[in-house]
Amino acid sequence: MKFSRAHLFINALFCILFCGTIASAAEVEDRKKLIEMAQKEGNLVFYTSMDAGDARSLTEAFQRKYPFIKTDLFRGGREAVFSRFSLERKAGRYVTDVVSVGEFHVLEMKKQNLITPYASPEAQAFPQDFRDPQGYWTCVYLTVAVLAYNTNKVKVDELPRRYEDLLNPKWKKRMALDANEERWVPGLIQSMGRDKAVSFLKALAQQEVYIRRGRSLLTQLLLAGEFDVQIVAYWHEVNRLMKKKAPIGWVGIEPAVTGAPQLSLVDKAPHPNAARLFIDFVLSAEGQGMIAKLGRVAARQGIKPEGYPENLKLFLPNPELVAAQLEENRKLYESLFLKK
């Protein structure tokens, strides 16, 4: 028996639609079961290095959506979160369900089998560079490094546009850096090449750069007029202050070194289903939309905060290279900028 091309096409289309309906129904059923199991667990413990206010906003939104899950939050710096989590695990205490820290720490957690894969259905909406192919992590948002300046002290037409411009004698004693630049320095080395980057850093150190621990603190000191330029500031923080009419502006020196804090399911999490539900929420269009409304650069495709510089060229350092050279780069930076 022969069939016309039209008949074959209709049958194929029907099969596609039918199979799609079955898959969709299965996904709905899986989702329903996940919510039911999460409800039985009733709790979620989230460790993060995200800004405290932003982390609270995110967890409170999750709890409003799923009021049957009580969410406990621990927020600290990247090192503090990693240290607390590691110490708990060494002591045989299984407390944490979901962790979100910098990519270098997540890499170490993966090596130590402290996190476990979870293929969230939402992860497919993220660029490949922003999700682990094995499902161990997905980026939550990006921290884009820009140069910030006090608008009362620096004119737009004199702003540096390249890193080499920072070596101009007119900037001597007018700039600041964080005491810990574990991402920016490797970013320079990987994007420029080591010899050129080290040469630049040595010359920059001769500019008598003001050093203080805490990037957010440095931004506040910039506003107070303690110095004129913050070489490495986070775009989202500067953008928030600009909306409040603070005397601050920014310029993107390309490539802009970028961080990508990641979200992971903890191995042997006490509330694994609540953890999966939370990860799905954070990675969803709803969760990423909230992150964008908070002014952060959401990692999900198609969602960015108001005013985001779409054409700014970004550079995401390779975390494995950073980890391998972490101690070497730390000693280099400290020898140049933290020497007494």
C-alpha positions as CSV (number, residue, x, y, z in Angstrom):
1,M,0.0,0.0,0.0
2,K,1.4,3.4,-1.0
3,F,0.8,6.6,0.9
4,S,1.0,10.2,-0.4
5,R,3.6,12.5,0.9
6,A,0.9,14.6,2.5
7,H,-0.4,11.6,4.3
8,L,3.0,10.7,5.6
9,F,3.6,14.3,6.7
10,I,0.4,14.4,8.6
11,N,1.2,11.1,10.4
12,A,4.7,12.3,11.3
13,L,3.3,15.5,12.6
14,F,0.7,13.6,14.7
15,C,3.5,11.4,16.1
16,I,5.5,14.4,17.1
17,L,2.6,16.1,18.8
18,F,1.5,12.9,20.5
19,C,5.0,12.2,21.8
20,G,5.4,15.8,22.9
21,T,2.1,15.5,24.8
22,I,3.3,12.3,26.6
23,A,6.7,14.0,27.5
24,S,4.9,17.1,28.7
25,A,2.5,15.0,30.8
26,A,5.4,13.0,32.3
27,E,7.2,16.3,33.2
28,V,4.1,17.6,34.9
29,E,3.8,14.4,36.9
30,D,7.5,14.4,37.8
31,R,7.1,18.0,39.0
32,K,4.1,17.1,41.1
33,K,6.0,14.3,42.8
34,L,9.0,16.6,43.4
35,I,6.8,19.2,45.1
36,E,5.1,16.5,47.2
37,M,8.4,15.0,48.4
38,A,9.8,18.5,49.1
39,Q,6.7,19.3,51.1
40,K,7.3,16.2,53.3
41,E,10.9,17.3,53.9
42,G,9.6,20.8,54.9
43,N,13.0,22.5,55.2
44,L,15.9,23.9,53.1
45,V,19.3,25.1,54.2
46,F,21.1,27.4,51.8
47,Y,24.7,28.5,52.1
48,T,25.8,31.4,49.9
49,S,28.3,34.2,49.4
50,M,25.7,36.3,47.6
51,D,25.0,39.8,49.1
52,A,22.9,39.3,52.2
53,G,20.0,41.4,51.1
54,D,19.8,39.8,47.7
55,A,20.0,36.3,49.2
56,R,17.2,37.1,51.6
57,S,15.1,38.5,48.8
58,L,15.6,35.3,46.8
59,T,14.9,32.9,49.7
60,E,11.8,34.9,50.8
61,A,10.4,34.7,47.2
62,F,11.0,31.0,47.2
63,Q,9.2,30.6,50.5
64,R,6.2,32.7,49.3
65,K,5.9,30.4,46.3
66,Y,6.3,27.2,48.5
67,P,5.1,28.3,52.0
68,F,5.4,24.7,53.2
69,I,9.2,24.8,53.1
70,K,11.0,26.6,55.9
71,T,14.2,28.2,54.5
72,D,17.4,28.7,56.6
73,L,20.1,30.9,55.2
74,F,23.8,31.3,56.0
75,R,25.5,34.1,54.2
76,G,29.3,34.8,54.3
77,G,32.2,35.6,52.1
78,R,33.4,32.9,49.7
79,E,36.1,31.7,52.0
80,A,33.8,31.7,55.1
81,V,31.1,29.7,53.3
82,F,33.6,27.2,52.0
83,S,35.4,26.9,55.3
84,R,32.2,26.4,57.3
85,F,30.8,23.9,54.9
86,S,34.0,21.9,54.7
87,L,34.4,21.8,58.5
88,E,30.9,20.5,58.9
89,R,31.5,17.7,56.5
90,K,34.8,16.7,58.1
91,A,32.9,16.5,61.4
92,G,30.3,14.2,59.8
93,R,27.5,16.9,60.0
94,Y,25.2,16.9,57.0
95,V,23.5,20.3,57.4
96,T,23.5,22.0,54.0
97,D,21.3,21.3,51.0
98,V,22.3,23.9,48.4
99,V,25.5,26.0,48.2
100,S,26.3,29.0,46.0
101,V,29.9,30.3,46.0
102,G,32.6,31.3,43.5
103,E,33.6,29.0,40.7
104,F,37.0,28.2,42.2
105,H,35.5,26.9,45.4
106,V,32.8,24.9,43.5
107,L,35.6,23.3,41.5
108,E,37.3,22.2,44.8
109,M,33.9,20.9,46.1
110,K,33.5,18.9,43.0
111,K,37.0,17.4,43.4
112,Q,36.2,16.5,47.0
113,N,32.8,14.9,46.1
114,L,31.0,17.5,48.3
115,I,28.4,18.3,45.6
116,T,26.4,16.0,43.4
117,P,25.0,16.4,39.9
118,Y,21.4,17.6,39.3
119,A,20.1,18.1,35.8
120,S,17.7,20.9,36.4
121,P,15.3,21.3,33.5
122,E,15.9,25.1,33.8
123,A,19.6,24.7,33.1
124,Q,19.0,24.3,29.4
125,A,18.1,28.0,29.1
126,F,21.7,28.9,30.1
127,P,24.7,29.2,27.8
128,Q,27.0,26.2,27.8
129,D,29.8,28.1,29.4
130,F,27.5,28.8,32.4
131,R,26.5,25.2,33.2
132,D,28.6,22.1,34.0
133,P,28.1,19.4,31.3
134,Q,27.9,16.8,34.1
135,G,25.3,18.8,36.0
136,Y,27.4,19.7,39.1
137,W,26.7,23.4,38.9
138,T,24.9,26.2,37.0
139,C,25.9,29.9,37.2
140,V,23.4,32.1,39.1
141,Y,24.6,35.5,38.0
142,L,27.7,37.3,36.7
143,T,29.9,39.7,38.5
144,V,31.3,42.1,35.8
145,A,34.4,44.1,36.7
146,V,34.4,47.7,35.7
147,L,36.4,50.8,36.6
148,A,34.5,53.1,38.9
149,Y,35.2,56.8,39.5
150,N,34.1,59.6,41.6
151,T,32.3,62.0,39.2
152,N,33.2,65.0,41.4
153,K,36.9,64.3,41.0
154,V,37.3,62.8,37.5
155,K,36.1,64.3,34.2
156,V,34.6,62.0,31.5
157,D,37.1,63.1,28.9
158,E,40.1,62.1,31.1
159,L,38.9,58.6,31.9
160,P,41.2,55.7,31.2
161,R,40.0,53.5,28.4
162,R,42.7,50.8,28.4
163,Y,44.6,49.2,31.3
164,E,47.8,50.9,30.0
165,D,46.1,54.3,30.6
166,L,46.3,53.6,34.4
167,L,50.0,53.9,34.2
168,N,49.8,57.6,33.3
169,P,51.6,59.6,36.1
170,K,48.4,61.7,36.6
171,W,46.7,58.7,38.3
172,K,49.5,58.2,40.9
173,K,48.0,58.0,44.5
174,R,44.5,58.4,43.1
175,M,43.5,54.7,42.6
176,A,42.4,51.8,44.8
177,L,42.3,48.0,44.7
178,D,40.9,45.3,46.9
179,A,43.5,43.4,49.1
180,N,42.2,40.2,47.4
181,E,42.0,40.2,43.6
182,E,42.0,36.4,43.1
183,R,39.8,36.7,40.0
184,W,41.0,39.9,38.4
185,V,44.7,39.1,38.4
186,P,44.2,35.7,36.8
187,G,41.8,37.3,34.3
188,L,44.5,39.7,33.3
189,I,47.1,36.9,33.0
190,Q,44.8,34.7,30.9
191,S,43.6,37.5,28.6
192,M,46.9,39.4,28.2
193,G,49.4,36.6,28.5
194,R,51.5,36.2,31.7
195,D,54.6,38.2,30.7
196,K,52.5,41.2,29.6
197,A,50.2,41.0,32.6
198,V,53.0,40.8,35.2
199,S,54.8,43.7,33.5
200,F,51.6,45.7,33.7
201,L,51.0,44.8,37.4
202,K,54.6,45.8,38.3
203,A,54.2,49.2,36.7
204,L,50.8,49.6,38.3
205,A,52.2,49.0,41.7
206,Q,54.5,51.9,41.2
207,Q,51.4,54.2,41.1
208,E,51.1,53.8,44.9
209,V,47.6,52.2,44.7
210,Y,45.5,52.4,47.9
211,I,44.7,48.9,49.2
212,R,41.8,47.9,51.4
213,R,40.0,44.7,52.0
214,G,36.4,44.6,50.8
215,R,35.2,45.7,47.4
216,S,31.9,47.1,48.6
217,L,33.8,49.1,51.3
218,L,36.1,50.5,48.7
219,T,33.1,51.7,46.7
220,Q,31.8,53.5,49.7
221,L,35.3,55.1,50.3
222,L,35.3,56.1,46.6
223,L,32.0,58.0,47.2
224,A,33.5,59.6,50.3
225,G,36.4,61.0,48.2
226,E,39.2,58.9,49.8
227,F,40.5,58.3,46.3
228,D,39.3,59.0,42.8
229,V,39.3,55.7,41.0
230,Q,38.4,52.1,42.0
231,I,40.2,49.9,39.4
232,V,38.0,46.9,40.1
233,A,34.4,47.5,41.0
234,Y,31.3,45.4,40.4
235,W,29.0,46.8,37.7
236,H,25.8,46.0,39.5
237,E,26.9,47.8,42.7
238,V,27.9,50.9,40.7
239,N,24.7,50.8,38.7
240,R,22.6,50.7,41.8
241,L,24.4,53.8,43.2
242,M,24.0,55.7,40.0
243,K,20.3,55.1,40.1
244,K,20.4,56.7,43.6
245,K,22.1,59.8,42.1
246,A,25.4,59.0,43.9
247,P,28.5,60.8,42.6
248,I,29.8,57.7,40.8
249,G,30.3,56.5,37.2
250,W,32.0,53.6,35.5
251,V,33.9,52.7,32.4
252,G,34.4,49.2,31.0
253,I,38.0,48.4,30.2
254,E,37.8,45.4,27.8
255,P,37.9,42.6,28.2
256,A,35.9,43.1,31.4
257,V,37.0,40.3,33.8
258,T,33.9,38.5,34.9
259,G,33.1,36.1,37.7
260,A,30.3,33.5,37.6
261,P,29.1,32.4,41.1
262,Q,27.5,29.0,40.9
263,L,24.7,27.0,42.4
264,S,25.0,23.3,43.4
265,L,23.2,20.5,45.1
266,V,25.1,19.2,48.1
267,D,26.0,15.6,48.2
268,K,24.0,13.8,51.0
269,A,21.8,16.8,51.4
270,P,19.3,16.3,54.3
271,H,16.5,17.8,52.2
272,P,17.4,16.8,48.6
273,N,14.0,17.4,47.0
274,A,13.5,20.8,48.6
275,A,17.0,21.5,47.3
276,R,16.1,20.5,43.7
277,L,13.0,22.6,43.9
278,F,15.0,25.6,45.1
279,I,17.6,25.2,42.4
280,D,14.8,25.0,39.8
281,F,13.3,28.2,41.2
282,V,16.6,30.2,41.2
283,L,17.4,29.1,37.6
284,S,13.8,29.7,36.3
285,A,12.8,32.8,34.4
286,E,11.0,33.9,37.5
287,G,14.0,33.5,39.8
288,Q,16.4,35.0,37.3
289,G,14.0,37.8,36.6
290,M,14.1,38.6,40.3
291,I,17.9,38.6,40.3
292,A,17.8,41.1,37.3
293,K,15.3,43.3,39.2
294,L,17.8,43.4,42.1
295,G,20.2,44.9,39.6
296,R,22.4,41.8,39.2
297,V,23.5,40.4,35.8
298,A,21.4,37.2,35.5
299,A,23.1,34.3,33.8
300,R,20.0,33.0,32.1
301,Q,19.8,33.9,28.4
302,G,17.5,36.8,27.5
303,I,17.3,38.2,31.1
304,K,19.4,41.2,32.0
305,P,18.9,44.2,34.4
306,E,18.0,47.6,33.2
307,G,20.9,49.6,31.9
308,Y,23.1,46.5,31.3
309,P,25.9,47.2,28.8
310,E,25.1,44.5,26.2
311,N,28.1,45.4,24.0
312,L,30.7,45.2,26.7
313,K,33.2,42.4,25.9
314,L,33.5,40.0,28.9
315,F,36.2,37.6,29.8
316,L,35.5,34.6,32.1
317,P,38.7,33.2,33.4
318,N,39.2,29.4,33.2
319,P,38.6,28.2,36.8
320,E,40.9,25.2,36.5
321,L,43.8,27.4,35.4
322,V,43.0,29.9,38.2
323,A,42.9,27.1,40.8
324,A,46.2,25.6,39.5
325,Q,48.0,29.0,39.7
326,L,46.1,30.4,42.8
327,E,49.0,30.4,45.2
328,E,51.5,31.6,42.6
329,N,49.3,34.5,41.7
330,R,48.5,35.3,45.3
331,K,52.1,35.6,46.1
332,L,52.7,37.8,43.1
333,Y,49.9,40.2,44.0
334,E,50.9,40.4,47.7
335,S,54.5,41.0,46.8
336,L,53.6,44.0,44.6
337,F,50.6,45.6,46.4
338,L,50.6,44.4,50.0
339,K,54.3,44.8,50.9
340,K,54.9,47.1,53.8
